[in-house]
Amino acid sequence: MLHTSASPTATKRSPRRRTVAALLGAAALTALTTVTAPSASAAVAPPGGSSWDHTWSGDGVKVYVKEHGDVISVCDTSANGHSAWVLVMDISVDKTAYELKATGGKGTCASHTASEGGRYNLAENHRIALNFEGRGLQGSYYVSFVNDH
């Protein structure tokens, strides 16, 4: 009697070999996850070091400002299912410049700088207001500064 299988090169594994293979696969996946997970410092601040002119925090959000170069960064600081965002406004001329969101969850940040041009190049000696939020419209924060660097 001729026995055929769907895959001529397939071999039957013993239960022990399947268990070992499953454990090795799980270990590889864990190692991969560990390598790609954000570090604890990623949740603290975006790139730029300690040279920030202003920092403000709220529930689930932290905003950083470096006036020289008009760098505005927003970071999500809470795993609450809501993206952190900041609305940047030039209140000297009553104009909204842009909105910025950190959409990747806790520990992620988003930034814009004057080097991007256009609306990201904030006017010098104007009062810039920031409305920011990190809890899904459950309470926002409002601050302002004079962009004098």
C-alpha positions in Angstrom: 0.0 0.0 0.0 1.3 3.4 -1.0 1.2 6.1 1.6 1.2 9.8 0.3 1.1 13.0 2.2 0.3 16.5 1.3 3.9 17.6 1.8 6.5 15.0 0.8 9.2 16.8 2.9 7.1 17.2 6.0 8.2 15.2 9.0 6.2 14.4 12.0 7.6 16.0 15.2 7.3 14.4 18.5 5.4 16.3 21.2 8.7 17.2 22.9 10.1 18.7 19.7 7.0 20.8 19.2 7.2 22.1 22.8 10.9 23.0 22.3 10.1 24.7 19.0 7.3 26.7 20.6 9.5 27.8 23.5 12.3 28.8 21.1 9.8 30.8 19.0 8.3 32.5 22.1 11.9 33.4 23.3 12.7 34.9 19.9 9.5 36.9 19.9 10.2 38.2 23.4 13.8 39.2 22.4 12.5 41.0 19.4 9.9 42.9 21.5 12.5 43.8 24.0 14.8 45.2 21.3 12.1 47.3 19.7 10.4 48.6 22.8 10.9 52.3 23.6 13.3 53.0 26.4 12.1 54.6 29.6 13.9 57.8 28.6 11.8 58.1 25.4 8.8 58.9 27.6 10.7 61.7 29.4 11.6 64.0 26.6 12.0 64.2 22.9 15.5 64.7 21.4 17.1 68.0 22.3 18.5 67.3 25.8 18.1 69.7 28.6 18.2 72.8 26.5 14.4 73.4 26.5 13.3 77.0 27.3 9.9 75.9 28.5 8.3 72.6 29.6 4.7 72.1 30.7 3.0 68.9 31.9 -0.6 67.8 32.2 -2.5 64.6 32.6 -1.1 62.3 29.8 0.9 65.1 28.1 4.1 67.0 28.3 5.0 69.9 26.0 8.5 71.2 25.3 9.5 74.5 23.7 12.9 75.7 22.4 12.5 79.2 21.2 15.7 79.3 19.1 14.6 77.3 16.1 10.9 77.4 17.1 11.0 73.7 18.2 7.7 72.6 19.7 7.4 69.0 20.9 4.5 67.1 22.5 4.9 63.7 24.2 2.3 61.2 25.3 2.9 60.3 29.0 0.0 58.0 29.8 -1.3 54.7 28.4 -4.9 56.0 28.5 -6.0 55.3 25.0 -5.8 59.0 23.9 -3.2 60.8 21.9 -1.5 63.8 23.3 -1.8 66.9 21.3 -0.9 70.6 21.3 -2.5 73.5 19.4 0.1 76.2 18.6 -1.4 79.7 18.2 0.1 83.2 17.6 -2.1 85.3 19.7 -0.3 88.5 18.8 -2.1 88.3 15.4 -5.0 86.0 16.6 -3.9 83.1 14.3 -3.7 79.4 14.7 -0.4 78.1 13.5 -0.8 74.3 13.6 -1.8 71.3 15.7 0.6 68.6 16.6 -0.2 65.0 17.8 1.8 62.3 19.4 -0.2 59.4 18.0 2.0 56.3 18.9 0.9 55.9 22.5 2.7 56.3 25.8 6.3 57.3 25.4 6.0 58.8 21.9 6.6 62.3 20.9 6.1 64.5 17.8 7.9 67.8 16.9 7.9 70.6 14.4 10.7 73.2 13.9 11.2 76.5 12.1 13.4 74.8 9.6 10.3 73.2 8.1 9.2 76.7 7.1 5.8 78.1 6.6 3.5 77.9 9.6 6.2 76.2 11.7 8.4 79.3 11.6 6.9 81.3 14.4 7.1 85.1 14.4 9.7 86.7 16.7 8.6 88.8 19.6 5.0 87.5 19.3 3.1 85.9 22.1 2.7 82.2 21.3 -0.1 80.3 23.1 -0.3 76.5 23.5 -3.4 74.6 24.2 -2.6 71.0 25.1 -4.3 67.8 26.1 -3.6 64.2 26.9 -6.9 62.7 28.1 -9.2 62.8 25.2 -10.9 66.2 25.7 -11.3 65.7 29.4 -9.5 68.8 30.4 -7.0 70.8 28.5 -4.3 73.2 29.5 -3.4 76.7 28.2 -0.1 78.5 28.5 1.8 81.2 26.6 5.2 82.7 26.1 6.9 85.5 24.2 9.0 84.0 21.3 11.9 86.3 21.8 15.0 84.1 21.0 
